[in-house]
Amino acid sequence: MEKQSFTVTVQGKEKHKVVFDHKDSWNGEINKKRFACDVISPESRKFHVIRDNKSYEVEIVEADIEAKTMLVKVNGHSYPLTVADKFDELLHSMGLDVVATKKINELKAPMPGLVLNIVVSEGQEVKKGDPIIVLEAMKMENILKAPADVTVKLISVKKGVAVEKGQVLVLFS
């Protein structure tokens, strides 16, 4: 089986090369040092991890699959992570990573939920990562953030309205 290789950047500073023995494995190397973990997932986005006879409670608080970023809480401490795979590294080495970013025209609901708050207004310029909408889903508040530096063209939902997964919430120009 093919090994899975990633570069994980923690808090925008520390880079770690993580290689899993195969895609279904919790064994491999971090910065060329072997590791093995036992992992149990009692509920979605929460994990109990045992590594080197130490126990860790891990929760994925936020995850942006397109941007390959996530906020992970380990034993109560939060860590923003950026993950790059071999394809991201290849694009970067060829200088094509900037070209590969696509124009973002809309923000869609990543899951069904209730709009708790709309943080922006039409015509407002926002920077990548700025909060746009607060969506409640599965009893959790999820802050939907700007995917890029954009201008809010149209807000197509209202506070207190239920939305479906994939529904367009905001259009950008």
N, C-alpha and C positions, 0 to 999 in steps of 0.2 A: 504494500500500500504506500501511496505517496505521502511524504511528510508535508505538514501544513506549516508555513513559515510566515511570521508577522513581525513588524517593528511596532512596538507599543511605546507611545510617548506619554509620560505621566506629568500632569500639571504643566504641560508645554515645555518641559525642560529635560527630564530624565528619559533617555531612550534605552529600550531593552529589546534585544533580539529574542523572540520566542519561537521555538520550533516544537510542534507537537509531533509525536511519532506517527500518528495518522489522524484523520478527521474525527474519529470517535474516541480519541484518547485524551486522558488528562495526564499523560506522561510525556516527557521530552526534555528540552533544554531551555534555560533562560541565561542569556549571555554565556553560552557554552558550558554551563553547569547543569548537570542532570537534576531533574525534579520528578516527583511522582505525587499525585494527589488523589484522594478519595473525595468524590463530590456527590452530594445528595441535593435534589431540588424539591423541597417540600411544597413550594408553590411557585407560580410564574414569577420570574425575575428575582427570586430569592434562592440562595444556595448556602449549604453548609459544606465548608471545605476543610479537609484535614491534610496538612502538609508538614512533614518533619515532626510529627507528634504534636502539632499545634492546631488548634481549632479556630476557624475564621467564619464569621457570618458575613456573607456578601450579598449585596442587593444592587441590581441595575436600576438606578433611579430614573435616568433618562437615556435614551438611545436614538441617535440619528443615523440610520443605516446609510443614507446617501452620502453624508458628510464623513461617515466612519468615525463618529465621535460618540462618547458616552460619559455619563457621570455615574461612578460606581462608589458605593458606600461599603467600606470594609471595617467591621467592628465599630461602627458609628462614625468613622472618619471618611469624608468625601474626597474623591480623586477624579478630576477630569482626565479622560483618556482619549487619545487619537490612535487609530489602528491603521497601519498600511500593510497591504499584502504585496506579493511579488510583482503584481501588475502595476500597482501604484509606484513601487520602487523603479520599475522599468520605465514607466512614463516620466518619472522625475529625472532619471539618469539621461534620458533623451531630450529633456527640456520641454516635454509635451504636457506636463501636468497642468500648466495654466491653460493650454489650449483645450484640454479635456473637460474643463468645467463648462457646463451648459448654462444658458440663460434661464433664469428662474422667473416664471410669469405668474405663478399662483402658489398659494399655501392651501393644502388639502388636510382634512381631518385624518390623522393616522389611525383613528379608532372611533367607534361611536361614543358619544358623550354629550355633556351639557356645557354650553358656553357660560362660564362663570364671569368672565371679564374680557373686555376688549381694550387693550392697552394703547392702541394707536388710533389715529384718525386719518381720513382720506386726505391725500396730498402730502402727508408726512414722510420725510426721508428717514430711513432707519438703516443702521449698520448691521452687518452679519452678526447674529447672536443676540440682538436686541429682542426683548419679549414683544410678541404680537397679540396673542390670545391666550387666556387661561381656560383650559378645557378639563372638566371633571369626567373621569372615566374609571370605572371599577373602584370607586371610593377614593381615588387619588387625584390630586390636582396636577395637571400636566401643563407646563408653560411651553407653548409653541413659539419658537423663535424664528427670527428672520434668517432665511437660508443664504442670503447674500446682502450686499449693500444695494438697497432698492428703494423705490418710492411707492407708497401705498396708493393704488389707483382706485380701488373699490372694495368696500367691506360688504360681503354678501350675507352676513348673519347678524343677529342681534343678541345682546346679553339675555340669558335665560332660555335660549332656544336649544332644543335637542338637535344634534347633527349625526349623520351617518358616516361610516368610514368611507373615505375617498371624496366626500363632499367638499367642494371648493368653498373656502372660508374668506380668502382675501385674494384680490388680483393685484399684481405689481406692474409697474411700468419702468 
